Amino acid sequence: MSAFAGVAALAIGAAAAVAALLTLAVTRRPALAMSVLLDLLLAAGLLRLTGAPGWGSITAVAGLVGLRQVLAAHPSRAQENRAL
């Protein structure tokens, strides 16, 4: 992985935590905050894959995708997403 991609992935990961906390503070909706967090962590994970990806990175990104899918399929989330 290039140095730029590593730093960018780290910055996006840190921004994910800040954005999720701000979303939770403003909206008081934990499901929305989790969605913001997972989306940005997925972006950071995909950016990490631009270098020489190892099985650990691939597994982490696949786990994030799976977690996003499971949470999006949850019945209470489906109703909340329609309200957006």
C-alpha positions in Angstrom: 0.0 0.0 0.0 1.3 3.4 -0.8 2.0 5.8 2.0 -0.7 8.1 0.8 -3.4 5.4 0.8 -2.4 4.3 4.3 -2.6 7.9 5.7 -5.9 8.5 3.8 -7.4 5.2 5.1 -6.4 6.2 8.7 -7.9 9.7 8.3 -11.1 8.3 6.9 -11.3 5.8 9.8 -10.9 8.7 12.3 -13.4 10.8 10.5 -15.8 7.8 10.6 -15.7 7.8 14.4 -16.2 11.6 14.6 -19.0 11.6 12.0 -20.8 8.7 13.8 -20.6 10.4 17.2 -21.8 13.7 15.7 -24.7 11.9 13.9 -25.7 10.3 17.2 -25.5 13.5 19.1 -27.6 15.5 16.6 -30.2 12.9 15.6 -30.3 10.6 18.6 -30.7 7.7 16.2 -28.1 5.0 16.9 -29.0 3.0 13.8 -28.3 6.0 11.6 -25.0 6.7 13.4 -24.0 3.0 12.9 -24.8 3.3 9.2 -22.6 6.3 8.9 -19.8 4.6 10.8 -20.0 1.4 8.7 -20.1 3.3 5.4 -17.0 5.3 6.2 -15.1 2.3 7.6 -16.0 0.4 4.5 -14.5 3.3 2.4 -11.3 3.2 4.5 -11.1 -0.6 4.2 -11.5 -0.4 0.4 -8.8 2.2 0.2 -6.5 -0.1 2.2 -7.1 -2.7 -0.5 -5.5 -0.5 -3.2 -2.0 -1.6 -2.1 -0.9 -5.2 -1.8 -3.9 -6.6 0.0 -3.4 -9.4 2.4 -6.0 -11.9 3.6 -6.5 -9.9 6.8 -7.5 -6.8 4.9 -9.7 -8.7 2.6 -11.4 -10.5 5.5 -11.9 -7.2 7.4 -13.6 -5.6 4.4 -15.7 -8.6 3.7 -16.8 -8.6 7.3 -17.8 -5.0 7.1 -19.8 -5.6 4.0 -21.6 -8.6 5.7 -22.3 -6.5 8.8 -23.8 -3.7 6.7 -26.0 -6.2 4.9 -27.2 -7.8 8.1 -28.0 -4.5 9.7 -29.7 -3.2 6.6 -31.9 -6.3 6.5 -33.1 -5.9 10.1 -36.8 -5.2 10.1 -36.6 -2.1 12.4 -33.9 -0.6 10.2 -35.9 -1.2 7.0 -38.7 0.9 8.4 -36.3 3.6 9.6 -34.5 3.7 6.2 -37.9 4.4 4.5 -38.3 7.5 6.6 -35.1 8.9 5.2 
